[in-house]
Amino acid sequence: MSDRPDHTLSRDDLAAEPMSQFRRWFDDAEAEGIVMPNAMAVATADADGSPSVRHVLLRQHDERGFVFYTNHESRKGRELAENPRAGLAFHWKELDRQVTAHGTVERVTPEESEAYFRSRPREARIGAWASPQSRVISSREELHDRYEEADERYPGEDVPLPPYWGGFRLIPGSVEFWQGRAYRLHDRFRYTREAGSGWLIERLSP
């Protein structure tokens, strides 16, 4: 068994900071034609440390961190209010790559949430009003009824942003890049934020 030429990762390959390196790998995933390369698992925990995890879609990434949107009253929203720290993971099987990140989480600005919400299809905006995310409902019919009520309440394209809906940004304190290699001798590098604006880059054993 041998490595593909593009399935290696060395210290010299890495950008000086993790979000630039993430951008390179995310672009590779898009170029590979991977379906939903922005799908990521997000792990949160409540005030007592009890964890939960789910898949969501990355909607923005830049030097500030990773952004996703949700109902602030959902389980993850409530947990992030209690314990504003999270971890996330991407797995791009076709490239034999993983990226994980851990850090603190903050809400994006109302203006950012508003701009993204207005970019969504009208049906998705209506759905945000209809779904009491993570709450118990009696039936599928109840959900349909709530959707129809919201659809009638906002008949045009001007569907407002719900007061309980918006974005979160994970500000990474550490980011790890994992490249699969032959014989399970994978390449792993971890960026850890140092005091100031610098990053420590270390190779980890697989």
N, C-alpha and C positions, 0 to 999 in steps of 0.2 A: 504494500500500500504506500502511495506517495502523495504529497500535497499538490493541489493545483497551484500554479504560479501565483494566482490572485488570492489564494487562501493562506497567506502568511501575513504577519504583522510584526514589525520591528520598532524599536524606539525611534529610529530615524524617520519612520513613516508618519509619526504622530504630529498633529498641530500643537502649538504651544498651549492652547487652552481647549477645554473639552467641547464647548458648543461648536467651535469650528470643525473639530474632528467629527462630531455628530452630524453636522451638515454634510460633510463628505460622504459618510456612510449612508445617510438618508437619501442623498442624491443617487448613490449606487443602487439602493433598494428600488427607487423609482425607475431607474434606467433598466433594471433587471426585469421590470414588469410585474413585480410582486403585488398581489392583490392586497389593498389596504395596508401599505407599508407603515401607515401612521397608527395602526392598532397597537395599544400598549396596555399592559397590566398595571394597575395602580393599587398599591397596598396602603391602607390607612389603619389606624388603631384608635379606640376610644380612650377616655381619660384613665381607665383602668388597665390599658395595654392590650385589650382583647382585639385581635387583628381581623381585618376583612380585606378581600381583594376582588377586583373585577376588571374587565377589559373596557377601555374607553378609547376615544380617538384623539390623538394629538392634533391640535388645531393651529398651533403657532410654536415656533422655536426660534430663539435668537440669543444674543449674548446674556440676556436676563434669565433665561431658563425655558421650561416646557409649560405650555398652556393647554388646558382642557376646560370644557364647559359642562355644567350640570345644574340640577336643581339644588340649591343650597340647603333645602330641607330633606334631601335624600340621606341615606345612611352615610355615604362618604362625606356629604356636606356637613352633617351633624358631627361626625367624628373629627373632621378637619377644624371645626369650630372649637372642639374640646382639646384637640391635640394637633396643632398645625405643623405636622411633620408627615412625610410620606416617602414611599419608594416606588419606582416605576421600572418596567422592564419591556424591552422590545426583543422579538425573536424573528430573525429573517432566515428561515430554514434554507432557502435557495442559495444564500450566500454563506451559510454556516456561521452566522454572526449573531451575537447578542450584545445589547447595551443595557446596563442598569444604572440607575441614578438614585441618590438619596439626598434629602435636604428639607429645608423649611418650605412652608406653603403660605402664600398670601393670595387674597382676592385681587383680580385685575381691576382696573379702574372701571367705573360705570360707563365711561365713554367707550372703552374697549369692548365691554359686554354688549353695549347697544349696537356698535358697529358690526360685531359678529352676528348677533341675533338677526339683524336686518338682512344679512347675507344668506340666511337659511331659507329654504323653500317655505312658502306660506303654510303648507300642511304641517311642517315640523314646528313652526312657530305656534300654530294652533295646538299641536300636541303638547307643547310645553305648558300651556294653560290647562290642558285636559288631564294631565297625569300627575297625581299626588305621589311622586316617585318614592319607592320603597315602602309606602303605606299599604296596609291590607285593604283590599276592595272586595266587594261581594261577588262580582262576576265580570265577565268580558262585556256584558251588556252595559254595566255601569260605566265602564271606560268609554264605550261608544256613545253613551248618553252624554257624558261629560264633554266629549269631543264635539258632538253636535251642538251642545249649548254654547261652547266657546266659538264654534264656527258661525253661529247666528249672532253672537254678541259682537264679533269683529268680522263683518261680511266682506270688507275690502282687503286691499293689500296692506293697509296700515294697522298691523297687529302689534300692539305695544309689548315692550319687554316686561315679563312678569317681575314683580318686586323680589321674588325668591329665586331668581334664576340668574346665573352669570358664570364668570370664569375664575379658575384658580391657576396660579403660576407656581410650579415647583422650582425653587431657587437651589440649584445643586450645591451640596457641600462636597460630594464625591460622585464621580462618574467612572464606570468601568466598561472597557471595550474588550470583548471576548471573540477571538477568531478561532474557529475549529481547525484542528490540525490532525495529521495521521497519528495513530496509536494513542489517541487521547492526550497527546503532548501539546495541548492547545496554547495559543498565545493569549495572555491576559495582561492588560495594563490598566492601572487605576490612577485617575487624577484626584488629588485631594486639595481642597482650597487651603491656602496658607494665609497667614496674617497679611493684610494688605490686599493686593489684587493678583498675587501670583498663585501658581499651581505646582504642587509636587507630583511628579509622574514616576510611578514605580511598576516594575514587572512583578506579577504574582504567579506563583506556582499554580498549574491547573489542577 
